[in-house]
Every structure is written in C-alpha cells, then in structure tokens.
Amino acid sequence: MNTLKFFFQITMKVTCNKRSTCESQILVSVVIPVYNAEQWLDAALESICQQTWRESLEVSIYDDASTDSSRYIIDKWKIVLEKLLVKVTIGSNKTGKPSGVGAAKNAAIRQSNGKYICFFDSDDVMLSKRLELQLKVALALDWNTIIGCNFERVPDDSTPRYTTWHNSLSQIQLSTQIYTSFGPTLIQPTWFCSRDLIEYLGYFDEIGKGHPEDLTFFYKHLKNNGKLYRVQETLLLYRYHENAASFSVSEETIWDIRLSHLEVEVLSKWQNFTIWNAGKQGRRFYRSLTQKDRGKVLALCDVDEKKISKGEYR
C-alpha cells in the first residue's frame, strides 16, 4: 500500500513537471469570451499556438451562448493546443441568451487557474512575443499594474488617428490622458495583469450590452491607486468590424461615465477652474457639470477670435 502511494505521488509529480499544466503550476491564463466568432476564431486560437512562450499556460474560453459554429472551432483547437501541452478550459452559457461581455469575461477568469491573466478577444490576433514580453514585465512590476502594449489596427486604414494616439502615449500620459479618449488609455484587448488585481477590484460590471465594462473597471483601478504600463512594441492585431461589442456602447454613455469620474476624483478637490475650450465641446462640458461644479467655473477660454467675440457665456 505504501509502495503504491509513493509510486502514485512520484508519477503525478513527474507528469506535472513534464506537462506544466497542473493547476498549482499554471502561471498565465489567456481568457477569451466568445460570442458568434466563427469568422475570426481560427486566426485567434492559431496565434496562441505560435507564441514563443507556452510554459505553464492555460487557455480559458467561455462560450456565451453562441449560435454559430464557434463551439465546433473551439473544440477543434482544444485538441491542437493540448498537443502543445497547453491546458484548455472551456465553459458555456447554456441558457440560450447571451450574458454580455462583462459576465463572459468574469466567467472565463473564474474558471481559470493562472497567477496572471492575459485578456484576449476572439476576433483579434496575438503576435508571437506577446505572452513572453508582457509576462516578463509583469514579473518585474507591482501586482497592481495593468500592462498593455502597442497594437496594429486591422484593416490598417480603419482608425489611423485613434491608433497613432494610443501607441504614441508616454508612460506618464497613460495616467494623465484618461479623460481625452472614448476608452481606457490602454485598450482592453491588450491587458495583462495579476489575478490578485482582478480579485481585489471585484471583477467587471455585468450590466450587459451597451455598457463599457472595460472603462468602468479601468477607472476603478485608478481610483484604487492602480498603476499602468505599456510595452512599447506591437503585440496585437486589433480588428475593426461592425459587429464588435464596442459599437453597442453609445458615445453619450461613455461621456457620462468619464464626466462622473472626473467630477468625483478631480473637480471635487478644486475650488475653481477654467475651461480651455469655448467651442461646442467646451459648452457641452460646462452644461454637463453638476450645478455645484458649474459654480466653480471662472471662464471659458479660447484662442479663436470668432468664439471670443461672442463674449460672456452663461
């Protein structure tokens, strides 16, 4: 009996060391929420197979009630990934009704085991060094750091100004420019962070379609003194298409979330301030403020003579 027990323990230890996929040894989990992604899934999952780092790696996929052939494609690539000694965990929403991006992300995270979480959308493609380079940075930085990277937009002419702006931000501007974009200064498909950070913040909002769960998580991270870092190398092909979840989020919703965070985290600490934009956006910003914060505005300033000639604005 003792001999068999000893043999079993040794066998399990050797197997874990060989495969590097025992739950306690998994270092990185790539989490992928999937909903009707048959058009892009092959390219996305193949790009994981091409990674230069695949040790102690898990791919955690949550199929959010897809009605196309997504599950067939997932099962096909599960076999391929496991042959490469990559652990694959698959979960499914079997209610027949999609739960939304936030809930699907949370489900993929909760069923995973890695110390670090690499976010990956089912319509994007990782370049071969993504896991290697982001993990290297994560191991060197504090646990409460969200790590992003540069990206290439596909098609390459879809959002050139947006792409250039994101990729050219300095490390300092990642924190100082958080109110000047329609989303986080690190786009969510490039995020790489510790599991401890996600559990500390309490996961993503599960409000559903039309809610920017990445932006509210990002602001919650900053509110809790979270840190930001970007690997200044292109590690992701970020696909632009009309079925992307981001298209379901209205500009008005994003405006309201950004303004609310600004008023609570910044304007509440100021006695007064000046708005440097007397045009359409400046007036909209002023009108959107609470009555209390409007009372702190000393002036709307501009360098455009036509705007200046309009005189006092109320």
C-alpha angles and dihedrals in degrees: 000000000000090000092053092047091050091048092050093050093048092046092052091048093051092046092051092048091049097047098030089208104108108127093243091054101047108118103177131030118193104209118204125182109201131198121163093328100146091127094062109019097093092057093043096051094040089057089060089055089055095056117126089219118052104144118124088002130154130186111209113193126183116193106207100206097297116188098196130067095287094116092051090053091047092052091048093053092043088069092049094047094047090053085059088053093252115142113233123200119186128190130178140203102224098179092095091236121093113242095207136253096286094051092044092051091049092049091050091050095046094052092049129087108202126124087223129042123216112194116216131172119220093236097053135079129226118220113230100261099046098105094039096052099039092047090050090055093043092055090054099045135066119282092246096064127113108209120203134170143208117280141198119226119230117239087035094221096050103095108000098160093046092048095046092048094052096045094047098052114118120229089259093049091057085076101030097049097051094118098048100070135065088238142012119315085240107052111233099237088064096052121126119173146143122281087232090064094053093047091047093053095042105245128270129319112263098206092124137218116015095025120110098223091172093058095048090048090048093053091045088053092052092045088058092053093261120170132230132210134170126204101225095222129090106255103154139053102215110203123219117204139140094251094058114126091236090069090066091063114088123226088234092058092051091046092053093049093048093047093048092052092046093051094048100040102034118009094047088066095051126083092204141342145185126240111224099207123066093180132090096298094045092051091046090051092050093049091048094057122099115259089255094054093043086060090059094059110108097183148333107241132195143157095223109106093209091057093043091052090063088074124203118013123210 
